[in-house]
Amino acid sequence: MLLVAFLALHLWASNFNAEWASVMRATVDLSLLALALFHGLNGVRAVAMDFGLGLQARRFLSVTLVMVGFASFLFGVYGLWPLLFAR
Amino acid sequence: MLCCSTLCGCSSLVWLGVLGDSSTLGKIARELFDKSSDLNPRNMRLGMYAWLIQRLSGLYLVLYLLTHITAIAQANCGITTGLQAQVLDVIRNPFYAGGSTAVIFDALGLGIIAFHGLNGIRIVFLDLGFGIRRHRLVFWLSMIIAIAVSAYVIVLGLPMLPRG
């Protein structure tokens, strides 16, 4: 639910309202980034688990997805930085 | 960042080895073609199709999200040359007419996002115990809302398309 609300705010703010307060924008965009990444990668994990993986495979999958998630989050922050914080 | 990607590469190599050991592909084929399987089309009804499409669209949206993050970084940090920019250009221009917009890709993404989100809301309601007896009706209702939302966003976005 939070994801849907943030998604709507993100669409609105990034496309139809350039004059939004910068702090609010940063908050919404960064939380959307984190939430969407967690939701998506956790979904990938759930889909893979439904195929019945062993303990070792599960551990590698989880560790890999966590690292992909952190890397993507950092890359997303890097990409958003000029938009959010540059004057 | 470099350290992170190196670690990712190593663990994905090990991960490939683990996948090769178990017969995941054979399992999928059996799931699909066995007569008594839940995924055999003769056994599938509306809810199962919704479940399947929800999964597939979710997997697509993960790739879309990663592409989106990369594209935003490209736009904001000025990565406009090199292989990455070319790949993104092709991705965002299905008809590759040169310097055109990303209409098809974005419209497809919009529809899939609307489906995934509205169907997800329906699933939350079903988990909470609302509308279980009318889940077909609720499904089509949420699809109508998804189409309406997509249409609304398209109408809002139309003026932003470059003319000509």
gemmi code that builds the backbone of each chain (N, CA, C; Angstrom):
import gemmi

chains = {
    "A": [
        ("MET", (0.829, -1.205, 0.000), (0.000, 0.000, 0.000), (0.868, 1.261, 0.000)),
        ("LEU", (1.867, 1.246, 0.904), (2.812, 2.355, 0.965), (3.517, 2.516, -0.373)),
        ("LEU", (3.859, 1.353, -0.970), (4.541, 1.338, -2.252), (3.693, 2.029, -3.313)),
        ("VAL", (2.397, 1.721, -3.344), (1.518, 2.312, -4.346), (1.399, 3.819, -4.133)),
        ("ALA", (1.257, 4.229, -2.856), (1.144, 5.658, -2.563), (2.411, 6.401, -2.979)),
        ("PHE", (3.562, 5.827, -2.625), (4.830, 6.461, -2.988), (5.008, 6.503, -4.493)),
        ("LEU", (4.539, 5.430, -5.164), (4.671, 5.381, -6.617), (3.868, 6.511, -7.255)),
        ("ALA", (2.644, 6.723, -6.749), (1.815, 7.797, -7.283), (2.467, 9.155, -7.043)),
        ("LEU", (2.973, 9.357, -5.800), (3.639, 10.621, -5.475), (4.852, 10.846, -6.371)),
        ("HIS", (5.594, 9.759, -6.616), (6.811, 9.837, -7.418), (6.482, 10.241, -8.850)),
        ("LEU", (5.461, 9.593, -9.424), (5.042, 9.925, -10.788), (4.642, 11.393, -10.867)),
        ("TRP", (3.847, 11.813, -9.891), (3.342, 13.169, -9.885), (4.486, 14.169, -9.748)),
        ("ALA", (5.358, 13.891, -8.770), (6.419, 14.857, -8.472), (7.452, 14.919, -9.589)),
        ("SER", (7.771, 13.751, -10.191), (8.851, 13.782, -11.161), (8.384, 14.291, -12.510)),
        ("ASN", (7.082, 14.201, -12.785), (6.640, 14.580, -14.124), (5.794, 15.835, -14.171)),
        ("PHE", (5.037, 16.103, -13.123), (4.044, 17.156, -13.259), (4.221, 18.308, -12.303)),
        ("ASN", (5.222, 18.234, -11.420), (5.381, 19.307, -10.458), (6.862, 19.513, -10.182)),
        ("ALA", (7.430, 20.526, -10.817), (8.859, 20.754, -10.667), (9.174, 21.542, -9.397)),
        ("GLU", (8.181, 22.201, -8.841), (8.426, 23.150, -7.753), (8.133, 22.569, -6.386)),
        ("TRP", (8.303, 21.254, -6.253), (8.001, 20.657, -4.968), (9.164, 20.870, -4.029)),
        ("ALA", (8.881, 20.922, -2.718), (9.957, 21.137, -1.755), (10.980, 20.023, -1.858)),
        ("SER", (12.245, 20.419, -1.869), (13.318, 19.478, -2.187), (13.422, 18.362, -1.155)),
        ("VAL", (13.203, 18.712, 0.124), (13.342, 17.701, 1.172), (12.288, 16.615, 1.021)),
        ("MET", (11.039, 17.041, 0.737), (9.967, 16.072, 0.546), (10.276, 15.153, -0.614)),
        ("ARG", (10.776, 15.760, -1.693), (11.104, 14.989, -2.884), (12.161, 13.959, -2.596)),
        ("ALA", (13.205, 14.410, -1.883), (14.281, 13.471, -1.562), (13.742, 12.327, -0.714)),
        ("THR", (12.917, 12.679, 0.291), (12.353, 11.639, 1.146), (11.571, 10.620, 0.343)),
        ("VAL", (10.648, 11.127, -0.485), (9.786, 10.214, -1.239), (10.598, 9.384, -2.222)),
        ("ASP", (11.493, 10.025, -2.959), (12.243, 9.287, -3.971), (13.144, 8.227, -3.349)),
        ("LEU", (13.834, 8.599, -2.268), (14.763, 7.633, -1.679), (14.004, 6.503, -1.002)),
        ("SER", (12.890, 6.804, -0.315), (12.159, 5.688, 0.304), (11.525, 4.813, -0.757)),
        ("LEU", (11.066, 5.430, -1.863), (10.521, 4.607, -2.939), (11.594, 3.696, -3.515)),
        ("LEU", (12.779, 4.257, -3.687), (13.896, 3.452, -4.204), (14.147, 2.247, -3.307)),
        ("ALA", (14.263, 2.504, -1.994), (14.564, 1.405, -1.068), (13.422, 0.400, -1.021)),
        ("LEU", (12.189, 0.903, -0.897), (11.036, 0.002, -0.797), (10.881, -0.844, -2.047)),
        ("ALA", (11.004, -0.196, -3.230), (10.806, -0.922, -4.472), (11.881, -1.981, -4.658)),
        ("LEU", (13.121, -1.622, -4.321), (14.200, -2.610, -4.447), (13.960, -3.786, -3.514)),
        ("PHE", (13.600, -3.486, -2.255), (13.363, -4.579, -1.320), (12.221, -5.458, -1.794)),
        ("HIS", (11.114, -4.831, -2.189), (9.937, -5.568, -2.645), (10.286, -6.439, -3.859)),
        ("GLY", (10.983, -5.850, -4.822), (11.290, -6.571, -6.041), (12.229, -7.742, -5.797)),
        ("LEU", (13.317, -7.484, -5.066), (14.297, -8.554, -4.867), (13.744, -9.618, -3.928)),
        ("ASN", (12.940, -9.204, -2.943), (12.288, -10.188, -2.095), (11.321, -11.036, -2.911)),
        ("GLY", (10.675, -10.405, -3.925), (9.794, -11.160, -4.810), (10.564, -12.175, -5.630)),
        ("VAL", (11.727, -11.764, -6.143), (12.579, -12.704, -6.881), (12.943, -13.882, -5.988)),
        ("ARG", (13.278, -13.574, -4.730), (13.641, -14.621, -3.769), (12.466, -15.577, -3.554)),
        ("ALA", (11.254, -15.007, -3.408), (10.078, -15.857, -3.179), (9.829, -16.762, -4.377)),
        ("VAL", (9.942, -16.187, -5.602), (9.717, -16.980, -6.806), (10.723, -18.122, -6.875)),
        ("ALA", (12.002, -17.813, -6.598), (13.032, -18.845, -6.673), (12.819, -19.902, -5.603)),
        ("MET", (12.401, -19.487, -4.401), (12.175, -20.439, -3.318), (11.055, -21.411, -3.657)),
        ("ASP", (10.064, -20.946, -4.447), (8.941, -21.804, -4.781), (9.344, -22.965, -5.675)),
        ("PHE", (10.542, -22.874, -6.275), (11.011, -24.007, -7.054), (11.706, -25.032, -6.170)),
        ("GLY", (11.748, -24.783, -4.865), (12.291, -25.760, -3.947), (13.803, -25.839, -3.975)),
        ("LEU", (14.470, -24.818, -3.455), (15.922, -24.813, -3.450), (16.453, -25.449, -2.170)),
        ("GLY", (17.679, -25.929, -2.260), (18.324, -26.449, -1.073), (18.820, -25.328, -0.184)),
        ("LEU", (19.319, -25.718, 0.999), (19.716, -24.720, 1.988), (20.851, -23.847, 1.455)),
        ("GLN", (21.832, -24.505, 0.802), (22.996, -23.778, 0.306), (22.585, -22.798, -0.795)),
        ("ALA", (21.769, -23.278, -1.712), (21.318, -22.431, -2.816), (20.558, -21.240, -2.282)),
        ("ARG", (19.715, -21.495, -1.273), (18.948, -20.410, -0.674), (19.853, -19.345, -0.095)),
        ("ARG", (20.906, -19.832, 0.618), (21.803, -18.874, 1.257), (22.513, -18.023, 0.203)),
        ("PHE", (22.991, -18.683, -0.882), (23.672, -17.924, -1.926), (22.721, -16.942, -2.593)),
        ("LEU", (21.499, -17.397, -2.830), (20.506, -16.510, -3.452), (20.280, -15.280, -2.588)),
        ("SER", (20.048, -15.507, -1.285), (19.751, -14.380, -0.403), (20.915, -13.412, -0.332)),
        ("VAL", (22.124, -13.969, -0.169), (23.299, -13.101, -0.057), (23.485, -12.310, -1.344)),
        ("THR", (23.349, -12.997, -2.489), (23.495, -12.315, -3.768), (22.479, -11.199, -3.913)),
        ("LEU", (21.217, -11.490, -3.567), (20.176, -10.484, -3.756), (20.390, -9.296, -2.829)),
        ("VAL", (20.824, -9.559, -1.598), (21.093, -8.447, -0.678), (22.191, -7.556, -1.232)),
        ("MET", (23.238, -8.194, -1.789), (24.340, -7.385, -2.322), (23.897, -6.608, -3.556)),
        ("VAL", (23.126, -7.269, -4.438), (22.588, -6.556, -5.605), (21.740, -5.378, -5.163)),
        ("GLY", (20.929, -5.610, -4.105), (20.069, -4.552, -3.607), (20.859, -3.369, -3.088)),
        ("PHE", (21.883, -3.648, -2.272), (22.671, -2.536, -1.736), (23.394, -1.797, -2.852)),
        ("ALA", (23.966, -2.570, -3.802), (24.673, -1.925, -4.910), (23.721, -1.050, -5.713)),
        ("SER", (22.502, -1.581, -5.993), (21.545, -0.802, -6.775), (21.096, 0.436, -6.027)),
        ("PHE", (20.941, 0.293, -4.688), (20.532, 1.457, -3.905), (21.593, 2.543, -3.976)),
        ("LEU", (22.850, 2.134, -3.810), (23.930, 3.126, -3.876), (23.972, 3.773, -5.258)),
        ("PHE", (23.805, 2.944, -6.312), (23.821, 3.475, -7.666), (22.642, 4.425, -7.878)),
        ("GLY", (21.480, 4.071, -7.305), (20.310, 4.940, -7.418), (20.527, 6.270, -6.711)),
        ("VAL", (21.143, 6.221, -5.506), (21.434, 7.468, -4.792), (22.402, 8.318, -5.599)),
        ("TYR", (23.402, 7.647, -6.203), (24.372, 8.358, -7.054), (23.654, 9.031, -8.219)),
        ("GLY", (22.680, 8.313, -8.812), (21.977, 8.880, -9.957), (21.027, 9.995, -9.569)),
        ("LEU", (20.463, 9.897, -8.351), (19.488, 10.898, -7.929), (20.148, 12.130, -7.335)),
        ("TRP", (21.421, 12.021, -6.971), (22.084, 13.081, -6.203), (21.962, 14.462, -6.844)),
        ("PRO", (22.315, 14.631, -8.138), (22.217, 15.963, -8.722), (20.795, 16.497, -8.751)),
        ("LEU", (19.839, 15.573, -8.938), (18.437, 15.993, -9.012), (17.943, 16.492, -7.670)),
        ("LEU", (18.406, 15.844, -6.596), (17.830, 16.124, -5.290), (18.571, 17.207, -4.531)),
        ("PHE", (19.893, 17.174, -4.594), (20.645, 17.996, -3.659), (21.473, 19.091, -4.312)),
        ("ALA", (21.593, 19.071, -5.628), (22.394, 20.116, -6.276), (21.567, 21.380, -6.438)),
        ("ARG", (22.224, 22.474, -6.318), (21.522, 23.752, -6.482), (22.062, 24.464, -7.694)),
    ],
    "B": [
        ("MET", (32.301, 0.187, -4.306), (31.434, -0.268, -5.398), (32.101, -1.401, -6.155)),
        ("LEU", (33.407, -1.223, -6.438), (34.142, -2.253, -7.174), (34.154, -3.549, -6.376)),
        ("CYS", (34.436, -3.394, -5.062), (34.471, -4.556, -4.177), (33.128, -5.267, -4.205)),
        ("CYS", (32.049, -4.474, -4.129), (30.691, -5.008, -4.130), (30.434, -5.835, -5.382)),
        ("SER", (30.786, -5.258, -6.559), (30.470, -5.959, -7.800), (31.326, -7.208, -7.936)),
        ("THR", (32.574, -7.155, -7.430), (33.414, -8.352, -7.464), (32.783, -9.463, -6.641)),
        ("LEU", (32.332, -9.107, -5.421), (31.674, -10.087, -4.565), (30.448, -10.664, -5.248)),
        ("CYS", (29.639, -9.774, -5.882), (28.439, -10.225, -6.589), (28.819, -11.218, -7.661)),
        ("GLY", (29.876, -10.894, -8.440), (30.287, -11.776, -9.514), (30.676, -13.146, -8.974)),
        ("CYS", (31.495, -13.181, -7.898), (31.926, -14.452, -7.331), (30.737, -15.267, -6.872)),
        ("SER", (29.814, -14.631, -6.111), (28.711, -15.410, -5.560), (27.774, -15.865, -6.660)),
        ("SER", (27.661, -15.081, -7.764), (26.777, -15.551, -8.821), (27.400, -16.730, -9.555)),
        ("LEU", (28.740, -16.786, -9.607), (29.394, -17.962, -10.192), (29.053, -19.212, -9.385)),
        ("VAL", (29.205, -19.107, -8.053), (28.858, -20.242, -7.193), (27.401, -20.597, -7.354)),
        ("TRP", (26.578, -19.580, -7.473), (25.129, -19.743, -7.598), (24.795, -20.506, -8.871)),
        ("LEU", (25.506, -20.215, -9.978), (25.305, -20.940, -11.225), (25.640, -22.420, -11.031)),
        ("GLY", (26.739, -22.682, -10.309), (27.105, -24.055, -10.054), (26.018, -24.799, -9.294)),
        ("VAL", (25.445, -24.152, -8.282), (24.373, -24.774, -7.497), (23.173, -25.078, -8.378)),
        ("LEU", (22.821, -24.122, -9.275), (21.677, -24.319, -10.172), (21.916, -25.504, -11.089)),
        ("GLY", (23.172, -25.621, -11.582), (23.472, -26.703, -12.493), (23.316, -28.062, -11.834)),
        ("ASP", (23.594, -28.146, -10.520), (23.499, -29.426, -9.845), (22.077, -29.923, -9.737)),
        ("SER", (21.173, -29.058, -9.256), (19.784, -29.488, -9.146), (19.128, -29.371, -10.517)),
        ("SER", (18.107, -30.192, -10.779), (17.491, -30.219, -12.107), (16.304, -29.274, -12.130)),
        ("THR", (16.593, -27.970, -11.941), (15.510, -26.994, -11.873), (14.728, -26.937, -13.178)),
        ("LEU", (15.449, -26.989, -14.306), (14.763, -26.892, -15.593), (13.841, -28.085, -15.816)),
        ("GLY", (14.342, -29.284, -15.470), (13.489, -30.460, -15.599), (12.252, -30.347, -14.731)),
        ("LYS", (12.434, -29.786, -13.538), (11.306, -29.614, -12.629), (10.262, -28.679, -13.239)),
        ("ILE", (10.760, -27.581, -13.851), (9.833, -26.633, -14.475), (9.065, -27.310, -15.602)),
        ("ALA", (9.796, -28.090, -16.450), (9.130, -28.746, -17.572), (8.064, -29.706, -17.063)),
        ("ARG", (8.398, -30.467, -16.023), (7.406, -31.398, -15.471), (6.193, -30.641, -14.946)),
        ("GLU", (6.462, -29.526, -14.238), (5.364, -28.709, -13.724), (4.434, -28.294, -14.850)),
        ("LEU", (5.031, -27.911, -15.994), (4.221, -27.329, -17.062), (3.427, -28.392, -17.812)),
        ("PHE", (4.035, -29.576, -18.062), (3.413, -30.494, -19.001), (2.704, -31.661, -18.350)),
        ("ASP", (2.859, -31.831, -17.047), (2.143, -32.905, -16.386), (0.646, -32.607, -16.368)),
        ("LYS", (-0.163, -33.670, -16.641), (-1.613, -33.447, -16.730), (-2.207, -33.015, -15.395)),
        ("SER", (-1.632, -33.539, -14.291), (-2.216, -33.217, -12.991), (-1.608, -31.957, -12.392)),
        ("SER", (-0.737, -31.276, -13.192), (-0.067, -30.110, -12.641), (-1.009, -28.916, -12.532)),
        ("ASP", (-0.760, -28.092, -11.513), (-1.572, -26.883, -11.354), (-1.328, -25.906, -12.481)),
        ("LEU", (-0.139, -26.018, -13.120), (0.204, -25.051, -14.163), (-0.227, -25.516, -15.544)),
        ("ASN", (-0.778, -26.742, -15.654), (-1.314, -27.174, -16.940), (-2.548, -26.334, -17.258)),
        ("PRO", (-2.622, -25.791, -18.481), (-3.724, -24.873, -18.785), (-5.105, -25.472, -18.545)),
        ("ARG", (-5.236, -26.814, -18.662), (-6.565, -27.391, -18.449), (-6.989, -27.309, -16.995)),
        ("ASN", (-6.019, -27.109, -16.103), (-6.361, -26.988, -14.687), (-6.371, -25.551, -14.196)),
        ("MET", (-6.067, -24.624, -15.095), (-5.942, -23.244, -14.636), (-7.215, -22.458, -14.846)),
        ("ARG", (-7.609, -21.712, -13.816), (-8.746, -20.807, -13.956), (-8.276, -19.407, -13.602)),
        ("LEU", (-9.244, -18.489, -13.467), (-8.889, -17.066, -13.406), (-7.837, -16.738, -12.350)),
        ("GLY", (-8.036, -17.253, -11.133), (-7.128, -16.908, -10.049), (-5.708, -17.366, -10.322)),
        ("MET", (-5.595, -18.546, -10.948), (-4.269, -19.076, -11.246), (-3.586, -18.237, -12.320)),
        ("TYR", (-4.351, -17.823, -13.339), (-3.775, -16.944, -14.354), (-3.326, -15.638, -13.722)),
        ("ALA", (-4.162, -15.103, -12.811), (-3.780, -13.858, -12.139), (-2.472, -14.051, -11.377)),
        ("TRP", (-2.347, -15.189, -10.681), (-1.130, -15.481, -9.913), (0.079, -15.536, -10.827)),
        ("LEU", (-0.096, -16.260, -11.970), (1.030, -16.438, -12.892), (1.454, -15.102, -13.492)),
        ("ILE", (0.459, -14.325, -13.950), (0.794, -13.043, -14.579), (1.400, -12.104, -13.549)),
        ("GLN", (0.924, -12.190, -12.288), (1.497, -11.360, -11.232), (2.984, -11.672, -11.059)),
        ("ARG", (3.324, -12.972, -11.073), (4.735, -13.368, -10.926), (5.556, -12.863, -12.103)),
        ("LEU", (5.066, -13.141, -13.337), (5.853, -12.768, -14.512), (6.027, -11.257, -14.577)),
        ("SER", (4.938, -10.504, -14.298), (5.064, -9.052, -14.352), (5.991, -8.558, -13.250)),
        ("GLY", (5.974, -9.233, -12.089), (6.893, -8.846, -11.024), (8.343, -9.018, -11.441)),
        ("LEU", (8.636, -10.162, -12.103), (10.010, -10.382, -12.557), (10.391, -9.350, -13.611)),
        ("TYR", (9.436, -9.032, -14.511), (9.722, -7.989, -15.508), (9.996, -6.655, -14.819)),
        ("LEU", (9.200, -6.348, -13.794), (9.334, -5.043, -13.154), (10.646, -4.901, -12.404)),
        ("VAL", (11.203, -6.010, -11.906), (12.535, -5.925, -11.282), (13.547, -5.450, -12.311)),
        ("LEU", (13.504, -6.058, -13.523), (14.426, -5.632, -14.576), (14.152, -4.186, -14.965)),
        ("TYR", (12.846, -3.841, -15.031), (12.491, -2.459, -15.367), (13.060, -1.491, -14.336)),
        ("LEU", (12.960, -1.883, -13.054), (13.449, -1.000, -11.981), (14.952, -0.770, -12.110)),
        ("LEU", (15.690, -1.858, -12.365), (17.139, -1.698, -12.496), (17.473, -0.834, -13.715)),
        ("THR", (16.739, -1.055, -14.832), (16.945, -0.224, -16.017), (16.613, 1.232, -15.736)),
        ("HIS", (15.534, 1.431, -14.980), (15.093, 2.783, -14.647), (16.158, 3.511, -13.824)),
        ("ILE", (16.701, 2.809, -12.816), (17.746, 3.411, -11.987), (18.932, 3.808, -12.862)),
        ("THR", (19.318, 2.882, -13.770), (20.450, 3.176, -14.647), (20.151, 4.357, -15.550)),
        ("ALA", (18.916, 4.391, -16.081), (18.568, 5.481, -16.996), (18.563, 6.822, -16.277)),
        ("ILE", (18.066, 6.829, -15.016), (18.052, 8.071, -14.245), (19.470, 8.542, -13.977)),
        ("ALA", (20.334, 7.577, -13.612), (21.732, 7.943, -13.375), (22.355, 8.483, -14.656)),
        ("GLN", (21.992, 7.848, -15.782), (22.528, 8.291, -17.062), (22.088, 9.727, -17.356)),
        ("ALA", (20.819, 9.997, -17.109), (20.297, 11.317, -17.429), (20.869, 12.386, -16.504)),
        ("ASN", (21.010, 12.048, -15.201), (21.400, 13.063, -14.239), (22.903, 13.264, -14.162)),
        ("CYS", (23.661, 12.212, -14.421), (25.107, 12.316, -14.258), (25.818, 12.400, -15.589)),
        ("GLY", (25.064, 12.518, -16.679), (25.670, 12.808, -17.955), (26.447, 11.692, -18.581)),
        ("ILE", (26.018, 10.442, -18.371), (26.668, 9.336, -19.073), (25.991, 9.236, -20.440)),
        ("THR", (26.554, 9.899, -21.426), (25.848, 9.944, -22.713), (26.616, 9.249, -23.832)),
        ("THR", (27.741, 8.611, -23.492), (28.478, 7.913, -24.538), (28.746, 6.484, -24.097)),
        ("GLY", (29.310, 5.714, -25.021), (29.733, 4.381, -24.652), (28.651, 3.338, -24.824)),
        ("LEU", (29.031, 2.108, -24.531), (28.150, 0.966, -24.748), (26.867, 1.087, -23.937)),
        ("GLN", (26.996, 1.549, -22.680), (25.826, 1.634, -21.817), (24.766, 2.542, -22.422)),
        ("ALA", (25.211, 3.713, -22.904), (24.268, 4.650, -23.493), (23.617, 4.062, -24.735)),
        ("GLN", (24.411, 3.327, -25.534), (23.845, 2.732, -26.751), (22.785, 1.694, -26.402)),
        ("VAL", (23.106, 0.837, -25.410), (22.151, -0.194, -25.015), (20.864, 0.451, -24.519)),
        ("LEU", (21.005, 1.479, -23.668), (19.818, 2.152, -23.149), (19.029, 2.798, -24.280)),
        ("ASP", (19.737, 3.354, -25.266), (19.066, 3.959, -26.415), (18.207, 2.952, -27.134)),
        ("VAL", (18.760, 1.763, -27.380), (17.999, 0.733, -28.093), (16.809, 0.287, -27.256)),
        ("ILE", (17.051, 0.112, -25.940), (15.965, -0.322, -25.072), (14.827, 0.680, -25.108)),
        ("ARG", (15.175, 1.947, -25.078), (14.139, 2.965, -24.965), (13.567, 3.382, -26.315)),
        ("ASN", (14.066, 2.800, -27.427), (13.509, 3.116, -28.738), (13.239, 1.833, -29.511)),
        ("PRO", (12.061, 1.213, -29.292), (11.790, -0.058, -29.959), (11.848, 0.071, -31.477)),
        ("PHE", (11.513, 1.212, -32.032), (11.540, 1.370, -33.481), (12.791, 2.104, -33.942)),
        ("TYR", (13.652, 2.441, -33.016), (14.935, 3.066, -33.226), (14.948, 4.031, -34.392)),
        ("ALA", (14.108, 5.047, -34.323), (14.035, 6.029, -35.391), (15.053, 7.147, -35.187)),
        ("GLY", (15.784, 7.126, -34.098), (16.788, 8.145, -33.865), (16.215, 9.334, -33.124)),
        ("GLY", (16.606, 9.513, -31.883), (16.196, 10.672, -31.110), (14.705, 10.781, -30.858)),
        ("SER", (13.988, 9.673, -30.923), (12.548, 9.755, -30.650), (12.297, 9.466, -29.169)),
        ("THR", (11.063, 9.289, -28.811), (10.713, 9.141, -27.404), (10.624, 7.672, -27.021)),
        ("ALA", (10.356, 7.442, -25.761), (10.321, 6.085, -25.229), (8.885, 5.615, -25.041)),
        ("VAL", (8.006, 6.000, -25.985), (6.577, 5.845, -25.743), (6.174, 4.395, -25.537)),
        ("ILE", (6.611, 3.509, -26.452), (6.137, 2.122, -26.388), (6.610, 1.462, -25.096)),
        ("PHE", (7.912, 1.610, -24.821), (8.498, 0.994, -23.639), (7.827, 1.506, -22.374)),
        ("ASP", (7.635, 2.828, -22.303), (7.039, 3.406, -21.104), (5.574, 3.034, -20.964)),
        ("ALA", (4.844, 2.980, -22.103), (3.424, 2.621, -22.024), (3.274, 1.173, -21.575)),
        ("LEU", (4.127, 0.296, -22.111), (4.115, -1.106, -21.677), (4.398, -1.190, -20.181)),
        ("GLY", (5.447, -0.475, -19.744), (5.783, -0.474, -18.326), (4.639, 0.051, -17.480)),
        ("LEU", (3.997, 1.106, -17.967), (2.877, 1.695, -17.221), (1.750, 0.686, -17.040)),
        ("GLY", (1.377, -0.001, -18.138), (0.302, -0.987, -18.048), (0.660, -2.107, -17.091)),
        ("ILE", (1.904, -2.591, -17.183), (2.307, -3.701, -16.322), (2.353, -3.255, -14.869)),
        ("ILE", (2.837, -2.022, -14.615), (2.852, -1.500, -13.248), (1.436, -1.392, -12.701)),
        ("ALA", (0.513, -0.890, -13.544), (-0.871, -0.742, -13.084), (-1.471, -2.103, -12.758)),
        ("PHE", (-1.249, -3.085, -13.654), (-1.767, -4.433, -13.384), (-1.203, -4.969, -12.078)),
        ("HIS", (0.118, -4.913, -11.939), (0.784, -5.498, -10.784), (0.312, -4.831, -9.491)),
        ("GLY", (0.217, -3.502, -9.517), (-0.196, -2.777, -8.318), (-1.629, -3.065, -7.924)),
        ("LEU", (-2.542, -2.980, -8.907), (-3.955, -3.190, -8.568), (-4.222, -4.631, -8.172)),
        ("ASN", (-3.590, -5.584, -8.875), (-3.748, -6.980, -8.487), (-3.146, -7.225, -7.104)),
        ("GLY", (-2.044, -6.508, -6.794), (-1.456, -6.626, -5.463), (-2.398, -6.124, -4.381)),
        ("ILE", (-3.101, -5.023, -4.665), (-4.079, -4.507, -3.696), (-5.198, -5.515, -3.488)),
        ("ARG", (-5.636, -6.142, -4.631), (-6.661, -7.178, -4.526), (-6.174, -8.323, -3.635)),
        ("ILE", (-4.919, -8.716, -3.787), (-4.373, -9.821, -2.985), (-4.329, -9.443, -1.517)),
        ("VAL", (-3.961, -8.162, -1.228), (-3.950, -7.713, 0.175), (-5.355, -7.833, 0.764)),
        ("PHE", (-6.361, -7.397, -0.003), (-7.738, -7.489, 0.494), (-8.143, -8.946, 0.706)),
        ("LEU", (-7.776, -9.823, -0.230), (-8.122, -11.240, -0.077), (-7.441, -11.820, 1.156)),
        ("ASP", (-6.175, -11.429, 1.401), (-5.478, -11.924, 2.586), (-6.130, -11.442, 3.864)),
        ("LEU", (-6.691, -10.222, 3.813), (-7.368, -9.693, 5.001), (-8.749, -10.306, 5.177)),
        ("GLY", (-9.232, -11.021, 4.143), (-10.519, -11.694, 4.265), (-11.685, -10.956, 3.643)),
        ("PHE", (-11.402, -9.886, 2.895), (-12.498, -9.170, 2.245), (-12.666, -9.668, 0.813)),
        ("GLY", (-13.905, -9.879, 0.403), (-14.189, -10.150, -0.999), (-13.787, -11.519, -1.487)),
        ("ILE", (-13.655, -12.491, -0.582), (-13.232, -13.822, -1.018), (-14.320, -14.483, -1.866)),
        ("ARG", (-15.579, -14.274, -1.467), (-16.660, -14.910, -2.219), (-16.851, -14.288, -3.593)),
        ("ARG", (-16.385, -13.060, -3.765), (-16.577, -12.386, -5.049), (-15.244, -12.091, -5.712)),
        ("HIS", (-14.265, -13.001, -5.585), (-12.915, -12.622, -6.015), (-12.823, -12.424, -7.522)),
        ("ARG", (-13.688, -13.117, -8.307), (-13.679, -12.871, -9.755), (-14.089, -11.434, -10.061)),
        ("LEU", (-15.212, -11.039, -9.451), (-15.710, -9.669, -9.653), (-14.647, -8.653, -9.239)),
        ("VAL", (-14.021, -8.906, -8.069), (-12.995, -7.975, -7.580), (-11.834, -7.917, -8.554)),
        ("PHE", (-11.478, -9.083, -9.162), (-10.385, -9.083, -10.129), (-10.711, -8.187, -11.314)),
        ("TRP", (-11.892, -8.365, -11.894), (-12.227, -7.555, -13.075), (-12.383, -6.088, -12.706)),
        ("LEU", (-12.902, -5.834, -11.475), (-13.000, -4.460, -10.999), (-11.625, -3.813, -10.912)),
        ("SER", (-10.661, -4.557, -10.338), (-9.321, -3.972, -10.217), (-8.685, -3.797, -11.582)),
        ("MET", (-9.023, -4.690, -12.555), (-8.484, -4.497, -13.899), (-9.046, -3.237, -14.532)),
        ("ILE", (-10.356, -2.990, -14.311), (-10.949, -1.758, -14.848), (-10.268, -0.539, -14.250)),
        ("ILE", (-10.032, -0.593, -12.922), (-9.345, 0.532, -12.274), (-7.938, 0.687, -12.835)),
        ("ALA", (-7.253, -0.448, -13.104), (-5.892, -0.371, -13.650), (-5.903, 0.292, -15.018)),
        ("ILE", (-6.875, -0.091, -15.866), (-6.957, 0.522, -17.193), (-7.251, 2.012, -17.065)),
        ("ALA", (-8.152, 2.359, -16.122), (-8.494, 3.767, -15.933), (-7.272, 4.558, -15.477)),
        ("VAL", (-6.505, 3.991, -14.533), (-5.312, 4.683, -14.045), (-4.312, 4.884, -15.179)),
        ("SER", (-4.096, 3.819, -15.988), (-3.157, 3.947, -17.104), (-3.611, 5.029, -18.064)),
        ("ALA", (-4.911, 5.015, -18.387), (-5.429, 6.012, -19.316), (-5.238, 7.412, -18.759)),
        ("TYR", (-5.480, 7.572, -17.439), (-5.340, 8.878, -16.818), (-3.904, 9.377, -16.909)),
        ("VAL", (-2.960, 8.478, -16.593), (-1.546, 8.882, -16.649), (-1.141, 9.195, -18.084)),
        ("ILE", (-1.644, 8.415, -19.056), (-1.307, 8.686, -20.455), (-1.842, 10.048, -20.869)),
        ("VAL", (-3.088, 10.350, -20.472), (-3.673, 11.645, -20.824), (-2.882, 12.781, -20.191)),
        ("LEU", (-2.457, 12.577, -18.910), (-1.647, 13.607, -18.255), (-0.310, 13.796, -18.955)),
        ("GLY", (0.260, 12.684, -19.468), (1.594, 12.756, -20.030), (1.619, 13.173, -21.485)),
        ("LEU", (0.488, 13.117, -22.187), (0.473, 13.418, -23.621), (1.077, 14.769, -23.966)),
        ("PRO", (0.778, 15.851, -23.211), (1.337, 17.155, -23.594), (2.861, 17.209, -23.520)),
        ("MET", (3.482, 16.239, -22.795), (4.928, 16.292, -22.656), (5.658, 15.669, -23.839)),
        ("LEU", (4.930, 14.966, -24.709), (5.580, 14.381, -25.877), (6.004, 15.487, -26.829)),
        ("PRO", (7.211, 15.366, -27.393), (7.629, 16.368, -28.379), (6.775, 16.275, -29.636)),
        ("ARG", (6.500, 17.423, -30.226), (5.626, 17.451, -31.411), (6.382, 16.959, -32.637)),
        ("GLY", (5.637, 16.429, -33.556), (6.229, 16.052, -34.838), (6.851, 14.707, -34.793)),
    ],
}
model = gemmi.Model(1)
for chain_id, residues in chains.items():
    chain = gemmi.Chain(chain_id)
    for i, (resn, *xyz) in enumerate(residues, 1):
        res = gemmi.Residue()
        res.name, res.seqid = resn, gemmi.SeqId(i, " ")
        for name, pos in zip(("N", "CA", "C"), xyz):
            atom = gemmi.Atom()
            atom.name, atom.element = name, gemmi.Element(name[0])
            atom.pos, atom.b_iso = gemmi.Position(*pos), 0.0
            res.add_atom(atom)
        chain.add_residue(res)
    model.add_chain(chain)
structure = gemmi.Structure()
structure.add_model(model)
structure.setup_entities()
